[in-house]
């Protein structure tokens, strides 16, 4: 099938409180973007459709959770078959952003954005560990949507946007403690 990558094995690792798999370098290099890409396939024979998150170094990673994390510990070898997802799933709308969109009567403007754009908005909003900065981004997102903008501007989509596992947009290196203060 077009877009398939050779199956690979990767070691699960802990990043903060998350269990993750880093994609092999050759797989990340073959993806169409250094930013987030949606992947589908199987992890240990279990089907998935999950974001391939950028690590801020040109690579990508997958968070293992739910059934994909069962019986997997840091250091476990995991088998992955992967292809680009034909359809991106709707991203879960964070509560603070959803409340602001509803209060500002911008849910229609939100729905008018593409699913990929909604993923970008959410990644931009979540990409800070600071509650004050996050609140400013939620407000800015509402303002931009009100003005007809459909994507966050000036946002480096190749950075890791999960603050609990990254610093300055770069996924933590195994064995090194993050300085998130």
C-alpha positions as CSV (number, residue, x, y, z in Angstrom):
1,X,0.0,0.0,0.0
2,X,1.3,3.5,-0.9
3,X,2.7,5.4,2.1
4,X,3.6,2.2,4.1
5,X,6.9,2.2,5.9
6,X,8.8,-1.0,6.7
7,X,7.7,-2.5,10.0
8,X,10.1,-1.7,12.8
9,X,10.8,-2.4,16.4
10,X,11.4,0.4,19.0
11,X,12.0,0.4,22.7
12,X,9.4,2.0,24.8
13,X,10.8,4.7,27.1
14,X,9.6,7.0,29.8
15,X,9.4,10.7,29.1
16,X,8.1,12.5,32.1
17,X,4.9,10.6,33.0
18,X,4.4,9.4,29.5
19,X,5.3,6.1,27.9
20,X,6.6,6.8,24.3
21,X,8.2,5.3,21.2
22,X,10.6,7.3,19.2
23,X,10.3,6.6,15.5
24,X,13.5,5.4,13.8
25,X,15.4,8.2,12.1
26,X,14.9,6.8,8.6
27,X,11.1,6.7,9.2
28,X,11.0,10.3,10.5
29,X,13.1,11.4,7.5
30,X,10.6,9.8,5.2
31,X,7.5,11.6,6.6
32,X,6.1,14.5,4.6
33,X,6.7,17.0,7.4
34,X,9.0,17.8,10.3
35,X,5.8,18.8,12.1
36,X,3.1,16.6,13.4
37,X,1.8,13.9,11.0
38,X,-1.1,11.5,11.6
39,X,-0.1,7.9,11.4
40,X,-2.1,4.7,11.4
41,X,-1.1,1.0,11.6
42,X,-0.5,-1.4,14.4
43,X,1.4,-1.4,17.6
44,X,2.1,-4.9,18.8
45,X,-0.8,-6.1,16.5
46,X,-3.3,-3.5,18.0
47,X,-4.6,-1.0,15.4
48,X,-4.0,2.7,16.0
49,X,-4.6,6.2,14.5
50,X,-2.3,8.5,16.4
51,X,-0.4,11.7,16.0
52,X,3.3,11.3,15.2
53,X,4.6,14.1,17.4
54,X,7.7,16.1,16.4
55,X,10.6,15.9,18.9
56,X,12.1,19.3,18.0
57,X,15.2,17.6,16.6
58,X,13.8,16.4,13.2
59,X,12.4,13.2,14.6
60,X,9.0,12.0,15.7
61,X,7.5,10.0,18.6
62,X,4.2,8.3,19.5
63,X,2.6,8.3,23.0
64,X,1.6,4.9,24.2
65,X,-1.5,4.9,26.2
66,X,-4.6,2.8,26.8
67,X,-4.5,-0.6,25.2
68,X,-1.3,0.2,23.5
69,X,0.5,0.7,26.8
70,X,-0.9,-2.5,28.4
71,X,1.9,-4.9,29.1
72,X,4.5,-2.4,27.9
73,X,7.1,-0.9,30.2
74,X,10.1,1.4,29.6
75,X,12.7,-0.8,27.9
76,X,10.1,-3.1,26.2
77,X,10.6,-3.8,22.6
78,X,7.5,-2.9,20.6
79,X,6.7,-3.8,17.0
80,X,5.1,-1.1,14.8
81,X,3.7,-1.2,11.3
82,X,3.0,2.4,10.1
83,X,1.5,4.3,7.2
84,X,0.3,7.9,6.8
85,X,-3.3,8.1,8.0
86,X,-5.8,8.7,5.2
87,X,-8.1,10.7,7.5
88,X,-7.1,12.7,10.5
89,X,-9.4,12.2,13.6
90,X,-10.9,15.1,15.3
91,X,-8.6,16.3,18.1
92,X,-9.9,16.4,21.6
93,X,-10.8,20.0,22.4
94,X,-9.1,21.2,25.6
95,X,-11.7,22.4,28.2
96,X,-10.3,25.9,28.5
97,X,-10.2,26.4,24.7
98,X,-13.7,24.9,24.3
99,X,-15.2,27.1,27.0
100,X,-13.6,30.2,25.4
101,X,-14.8,29.3,21.9
102,X,-18.3,28.8,23.3
103,X,-18.3,32.0,25.3
104,X,-17.1,34.0,22.4
105,X,-19.6,32.3,20.0
106,X,-16.8,31.0,17.9
107,X,-17.7,27.3,17.6
108,X,-18.8,27.8,14.0
109,X,-15.5,29.5,13.2
110,X,-13.7,26.6,14.9
111,X,-15.7,24.1,12.9
112,X,-14.9,26.0,9.6
113,X,-11.2,25.2,10.1
114,X,-9.8,22.0,8.7
115,X,-9.2,19.1,11.1
116,X,-5.4,19.6,10.6
117,X,-5.8,23.3,11.4
118,X,-7.7,22.4,14.6
119,X,-4.7,20.1,15.6
120,X,-2.4,23.1,15.0
121,X,-4.4,25.5,17.2
122,X,-4.5,22.9,20.0
123,X,-0.7,22.2,19.7
124,X,0.0,25.9,19.8
125,X,-2.2,26.5,22.8
126,X,-0.7,23.6,24.8
127,X,2.9,24.2,23.9
128,X,3.6,26.2,27.0
129,X,4.0,25.1,30.6
130,X,2.9,28.6,31.8
131,X,-0.8,28.9,32.8
132,X,-0.6,32.6,32.1
133,X,0.8,32.1,28.6
134,X,-1.7,29.4,27.9
135,X,-4.6,31.8,28.9
136,X,-3.1,34.4,26.5
137,X,-2.9,31.9,23.7
138,X,-6.6,30.9,24.2
139,X,-7.6,34.5,24.1
140,X,-5.4,35.1,21.0
141,X,-6.8,32.1,19.3
142,X,-10.3,33.5,19.8
143,X,-9.3,36.9,18.5
144,X,-7.6,35.3,15.4
145,X,-10.6,33.1,14.7
146,X,-12.9,36.1,15.1
147,X,-10.8,37.9,12.5
148,X,-11.1,35.0,10.1
149,X,-7.7,33.5,10.6
150,X,-7.7,29.7,10.2
151,X,-4.3,28.7,11.6
152,X,-2.0,30.0,14.3
153,X,0.7,32.2,12.8
154,X,4.4,32.3,13.7
155,X,4.3,28.8,15.2
156,X,7.2,26.4,14.6
157,X,5.2,23.1,14.0
158,X,8.4,21.0,14.2
159,X,8.8,21.7,17.9
160,X,7.6,19.3,20.6
161,X,4.4,20.9,22.0
162,X,3.9,18.6,25.1
163,X,5.4,20.7,27.9
164,X,5.5,17.9,30.5
165,X,8.0,16.0,28.3
166,X,9.9,18.8,26.6
167,X,11.9,21.9,27.3
168,X,12.2,24.8,24.8
169,X,10.3,22.7,22.2
170,X,12.6,19.7,22.4
171,X,11.6,16.2,23.6
172,X,13.6,15.2,26.7
173,X,16.6,12.9,26.2
174,X,16.3,9.6,28.1
175,X,18.0,9.7,31.4
176,X,18.2,13.5,31.6
177,X,16.0,15.5,33.9
178,X,14.0,18.3,32.4
179,X,14.3,21.8,33.8
180,X,10.7,23.0,33.6
181,X,10.9,25.8,36.1
